């Protein structure tokens, strides 16, 4: 069983920064793909940023140039550096990862979600 645990959320003023971390534990070979999603009150969950095993990244238009996703393979951790935060970034942020749990005799993966961490940006 795989677990993802997020940390780093909190209250920050507009223009400030936060760094979210997502640590994977359990039966893990490696993290194949990692991503951060967010859900604001009354809105659908949306993809914020994603990173592939090779390090290719993708960002929502609303966060391009302000947020940076990265990963530390050895530490089984995915990060989201958030700069120039705006009140509209306020949401619960969720980590999602496709975890490789076995290489042989079959290649097995598991899609995992964290419990979420609240980010509140005040004016």
C-alpha positions in Angstrom: 0.0 0.0 0.0 1.2 3.5 -0.9 0.7 6.6 1.1 1.3 10.2 0.1 1.6 12.8 2.9 1.6 16.6 2.1 3.0 19.4 4.2 3.8 23.0 3.8 0.4 24.6 3.6 -0.7 27.6 5.7 -1.7 31.2 5.8 0.3 33.7 3.8 -0.2 37.3 2.6 -0.6 38.1 -1.1 2.7 38.2 -2.8 4.3 35.7 -0.4 5.6 32.2 -1.0 5.0 28.7 0.2 6.7 25.4 -0.5 4.5 22.3 -0.5 6.1 18.8 -0.1 4.6 15.4 -0.9 6.4 12.3 0.5 5.6 8.9 -0.7 5.9 5.8 1.5 5.1 2.2 1.4 5.8 -0.4 -1.3 7.5 1.8 -3.8 10.0 1.3 -6.5 9.8 4.8 -7.7 7.4 7.7 -8.5 6.6 7.6 -12.2 4.5 10.8 -12.5 3.7 13.4 -9.9 1.3 16.2 -9.8 -0.4 18.8 -7.6 -4.1 19.6 -7.8 -6.2 22.1 -5.9 -9.8 22.6 -5.0 -11.3 25.9 -4.0 -14.6 26.1 -2.1 -17.5 25.5 -4.5 -15.2 24.7 -7.4 -14.0 21.5 -9.1 -10.6 20.1 -8.5 -8.1 21.3 -11.1 -4.6 20.3 -12.1 -2.0 22.9 -11.0 1.2 21.3 -12.2 2.6 17.9 -13.1 6.1 16.3 -13.6 7.0 13.2 -15.5 9.7 10.6 -14.6 12.0 12.4 -17.1 11.4 15.7 -15.5 9.1 17.3 -18.1 6.7 19.7 -16.4 3.3 21.1 -17.2 1.5 24.0 -15.6 -2.0 25.5 -15.5 -2.0 28.9 -17.2 -3.1 30.6 -14.0 0.2 29.6 -12.2 2.8 29.7 -15.0 5.7 31.8 -14.1 4.8 31.7 -10.4 4.8 28.0 -9.4 7.5 25.4 -9.9 7.1 21.7 -9.5 10.1 19.5 -8.9 11.0 16.1 -7.5 13.7 14.4 -5.4 13.7 10.8 -6.6 15.9 9.5 -3.9 13.7 11.1 -1.2 10.5 10.0 -3.0 9.3 13.6 -2.7 7.5 16.0 -5.0 7.6 19.7 -4.3 5.6 22.7 -5.4 7.2 26.1 -4.9 4.6 28.8 -5.0 5.7 32.4 -5.4 3.8 35.6 -5.8 0.7 34.1 -4.3 -2.7 35.6 -4.9 -5.9 35.3 -3.0 -7.4 33.3 -5.9 -4.7 30.6 -5.1 -6.5 29.8 -1.9 -7.6 26.2 -2.0 -6.9 22.7 -0.6 -3.9 21.4 -2.5 -3.6 17.7 -3.2 -0.7 15.6 -4.2 -1.2 12.9 -6.8 1.3 10.3 -8.0 1.5 7.3 -10.2 3.7 5.0 -8.2 5.7 2.0 -9.6 5.2 -0.7 -7.1 6.8 -3.6 -8.9 9.0 -4.2 -11.9 8.9 -8.0 -12.3 7.4 -10.4 -13.1 4.7 -7.8 -13.9 5.0 -4.0 -14.1 2.6 -2.7 -11.5 1.6 0.8 -10.7 -0.7 2.4 -8.2 -2.4 5.8 -8.4 -2.3 7.5 -5.1 -3.7 10.7 -3.5 -2.6 12.7 -0.5 -5.0 14.0 2.2 -4.7 17.6 1.1 -3.1 20.6 2.7 -4.8 24.0 3.0 -3.3 27.1 1.5 -4.9 30.4 2.4 -3.7 33.6 0.8 -4.9 36.8 2.4 -5.2 40.3 0.9 
